[in-house]
Amino acid sequence: MNVVNVKGQKREKLGTKYARAARKEGMVPCVVYGPDTLFHFVVPSLDLRDVIYTPEFSYVDIEVDGQTHRCILKEFVLHPVTDAILHVDFLVLKEGVPVKVEIPVSFNGPSKGEKLGGKLIQSVRKVKVKTTPDKLVNTLVVDIHNIGLGESARVKDIPAVEGMEIMMHPNIPLATIEIPRALKSAAAAEEAKAE
């Protein structure tokens, strides 16, 4: 499992005015919360790049006042124009306490459909799961070798992980093998000939 280390400074003064002042200094206001933890801190925005701007799912080890807290990214707010990080929420992990997270999906292929000229179109990038911290994984890998043209890999095709509950409907398509126009028109021409 990937781990990103972040070092922050505790925030004593809370509120919009102080958050705005911190952002002007290149810092991002953050909060860590959990079953028995809650504290506010600031981090240089550059230190959060590997947490926010990545498709990877990682643990985040946050060090504040000499204490390290193992967390996961829960939510973040970006500026609507500049994409600057405005605020980040982290959830502290506690052994044995289940958490709901979104884990990226990747595919093991190529599929039968791709070999015939089809194109893999991914419709879901992350899957919501509920599990304990010890069962968390970087990515969920779906085997698509047997998927043909026009067919889809669905949530139900994700291999079961012991102790992990998938929180999405099993029939939601994760990816579809799209039939290219050239193949569609060739098939239509064949049908016209047969008639």
RARALIN-V591303 format. One line per field, one symbol per residue. phi: phi as a letter, one per 40 degrees, with the letter a starting at -180 (. if undefined). burial: + if it has 9 or more other C-alpha atoms within 8 Angstrom, else -. A space follows every 10 residues. Layout:
BEGIN
phi: ???
burial: ???
END
This chain:
BEGIN
phi: .cbbcbbbbc bccbhddccc cccccgbbcb bbbadbbaab abbddcccdc cccaccbbcb cbbbfgbbbc bbcbaabbcc bcgcccabbb bccbdgccbb bbbcbbbbac cdcccchcbc bcbbcbbcbb acdcccbcab bbcbdcccdg cbcbdccccc bdgbbccbcc ccccabcccc ddcccccccc ccccc
burial: ---+-+-+++ -------++- -++---++++ ++++-----+ +++++--++- +-----++++ ++++-----+ ++++-+-++- ----++++++ +++-----+- --++++-+-- ++++--++++ ---++-++++ +++-+--+++ +++++-++++ +++++--+-- ---+---+-- --++++++++ --++------ -----
END
